[in-house]
Structure formats: structure tokens, C-alpha cells
Amino acid sequence: MTARDDRGGENSLPQVPLSALEHYAYCPRQSGLILLEDAFEDDAATVRGTLLHRRVDTPGNRGRGTVRTLHRLPVYHDSLGLYGYCDTVELHPRGRVLPIEHKSGRYVPGGPADIQTAAQAICLEAMFDTTITRAAVYSARDRRRHTITIDQALRDHVADVTAQVREMLTTSALPSAVADSRCRRCSMADSCMPRVLTHGARFQRALDSLYQPDPSAEQ
């Protein structure tokens, strides 16, 4: 028996939060620590992001000329089992809907932010019964919007990442640490301990060698 939960999905499988898609696309282990172990640590970048979202996350409905702007709009997609919020959604004349995701840092074309924003667009399509071919990521660092094309390849990528996150939630299997350049910018490094874990086998062998019995001592 399936039950419709308060996030809009009617699905017996775990529902996937939109924010998890970006975390998983950036680093599966980071996403796992947040979703499976409820671990989160702040650094300068996350604090900047929190302060930025305080300015846009107040629910509201505002108008500017012919454009209606919605803030912190709850969205969901039943088939994909996605739920979450859109930072900003602009309703333009002739039914055009434009989701805008706000980020405090530098925008990386084709990066994880594109996946999260495209997922928002897919949710909005189902809710507004429309087609969205463009979305945007606003970067506070360079103070401009970056346009994203919602093509089939990006839609397929959203579906793939959603399935991977759901698999992680279903199995409760924490992804392995990777210990690469991403770790230097990650606020979760202390919880993750990537270098300790990735080199654990080598460290264990070295530790074991310290306690090998001396054959000559037995004679």
C-alpha cells in the first residue's frame, strides 16, 4: 500500500530531495553523510550560501511589470519521486516559466548546479502543465544569471542521479571516500576523513608489520 506523503509524492520508495541531487553529483559520499548520517558542517562557503538564501527563501508572490515572481516555491514530481523548493520562479507572459537557482559561489557550466536546477524545471513542468526549455543559475560571486538549456541529455542525467540517490537511501550504503581535489573545498572533510579512509588499507598493513613476531626470539 502506498501513501501520499506531505511532500507531494505517492510512492513507496524513498522520496529524493532536490538538494540531494547537487550534493550527489558533486560527491556521492558528501550526499550520503548528509542524508544517511544527518551530518553537516559549516565553513565560510556554506555560511555565505545560508546568508544568500535568507534573502530569497522568504515565501512570497511579487510582481514587476508583466513578470510575476514566486520565492521558495514548494515543488514535487510524482513519477520521479522528487520534492523540494525553488529559490525563485518567474512567471512570464504567454505562460513561460523560469526557475532560478541562487548560488553564492562561482558558477561551473555543466556542473552539479545544472542538475538541481533542471530537476526544478522538470517538477515545474508537471505542476504547471507546461514545457520549460530554459532555466537559470544566479551566481552571487559574479552577480549574474547563467542560462541553462534543459535538453534531453540533461533530463536523462537528472533521472540517473535521482535513481542513484534513491538506491543509496534504499540500501543505506554510504559511498566510499575518494580523496581528490574536491576535498579541499568541502566543509564535510572532517566528518568524511577521506585520506584516512582511502589509505586505510596501507596504514593497516604498516600497523600490522609493527607487531609481527620476531622468529629469532622463539629459538
N, C-alpha and C positions, 0 to 999 in steps of 0.2 A: 504493500500500500504506500503510495506517495502522498506527501502533504506539501501544500504550498507554504513556503516559509515567508518571513517578513521581508525578505529581500527580493521577492517577486518571482522566484523560480519555483517550478513544480517538477522536482527531480529528486530521486532517491540518492543520487550521487552527490558528493560534496560540492557545494557551490564555490566558485572561484572569484575572489575579489579582484577587481580591475587592477588595483595597485600591485598585486602579486605578479602580474604579467611582466611589468617592467623590472621588478626585482629579479624574477627568474631569468629573464632574457639577459640581464647584466651578469648575474651569478646565481646558479641554482642553489648553491649552499646558503647564500645570503637569504634567499627566499625561504628556504627550509628552516633556518634558525628563527626567522620571524613568525612563520605560520605554525611550525610544529613545536617550537620551544618557547614561543612568546618572548623572544629575546630581541631587544632593540637598544642601541646605544647612540647617543647624540655626539656629533662633532660640529665643527664650525659650519660645514656644508648643510647638515640636516637642520641646524638651528636657523640658518638663512632660509631654508625651504619652509620651515614652520612659520616664520615671520611673514614670508611672502604669502602663504596660503591664508593667513589670518585676514589678509586684505581682500581675498577673493572668495573665501569659503563661507561668508555670511549669506544664507539663503535670501534670494530676492528676485524681483522682476522689475527691470528698469527699461526705460525707453530712450532712444537717441535718434531723433528723426524718424525714419521708417524702419529702424532696426530695434527689435526687442531683445534685451539681454537677460539671460537667466543665470544665476550663480548657485553653485553647489546643488545641482540638479540630480536627484536620485535616478539611476538608470539600471536596467537589467535586460537580460536576454535569456528567455526560457530554454531555447534549444541548446545554446552553448553553456548554459548554467553560469552566466556571469552576472555580477552585481557590483554596484559601487556608486561613485559620484562623478559628475563632470564639473570641473572648476568653473568653466564659463561656456554657455551655449548661446550663440547669436541666431535669432530668427529673422531672416532677411525677407524682403518682398518676394512674391511668387513661390513661397514655400521652401526657399533654400535654408538649410540648417547647417551651422558651422560650429563644431565643438573646438574649444581652445583649451589646451592643457598648459598650465603655468609651471615653469621650472626656474629655479634660482640660478642654476649653473649654465655652463656652455652647452649649446645645442650640438649634438652629433648627428649629422644626416644618416638615416638608416639605422639609428641606434635604438636602444630599448624604449625611449620615449615615444617613438613612432608606433610601436606595438600597442602601448597603453592607449594612445590617442585614437588609433584605428579601432581598437576594441570599443571605445566610447562611441565612435561613429556607427559601428555595427549595432550597438544597443539602441542608439537613437533612431536608426533606420526602422527597426522593428517597432519601436514605440510610436513614431510619428508616421509610419507607413510611407516612407519616402526613400530616396536613394541619395547617398552622400558620397561624393567623389573627391572632396577636398576637406581637410581639417588643418589645424594649426597648432604649433607649439610656441608659446611665448617664452623667450629666454630673458630673464631679468638681467643677466650679465651684459648682454648687448642691446637690451631694450628694444627688441623687435620680434615680430612674428615670423615663424618659418613654416611655409606651406608644405603639407604632406599630401601626396596623391594616394587615395585609397583604392589601389588596384587589386586585381585578383591575387597576385603574389603576396601582398601584404595581408589580405584577408585569410589566405591559407596559413600564413605564418601565425596569425592570431589564433586560429583554430588549433594549430600544432602545439603552441606554447600552452594554451588552455588545457589541452589533453595531458601535457607533461606535468603541469601543476596539479591537476586533478589526480593523476597517478601517484604523485608524491603524497598528496593528502590521504589517498585511499590506503596506501601501504605504510604511511608514517615513516618512510625511509628517508633519513637525512642524507642529501647528496654529499659526495666526497669533497674535501677541500682541494683547491687547485694550486694555490701559492704562486701567483703570477703578478703582473703589473697592476691588476685591478686592486690587489690587497692594500697597496699604498694609499689609496683614496677611500678605502672602505671603513666606515665607523664601526663595523662588526668584527674587526680584526682580532680584538682581544677575546671575544667570545668564540670566534672560529678557530684561532690558533693554527692558521694554515701551514706554516712552516714546520711546526712541531708534528702535525699530523701527517703531512706529506713525506716527511723524512723520518717518521716514527720507526719504520722497519730498520733503517740503517742505525738509528740510535739504539734500538733494542739489541741489535747484533753486537754493537760496540759494548753495551752494558753487559750482555751475556759473556762476552770474551773476558771481562774483568774477573769473572767468577769461575773460570774453567779450572778444574783441579790440576795441580802440578804432578805429572806422572812420577817424577823423581822422588816426590815426598812420600809415595806409597811404598817405596823399596826399603 
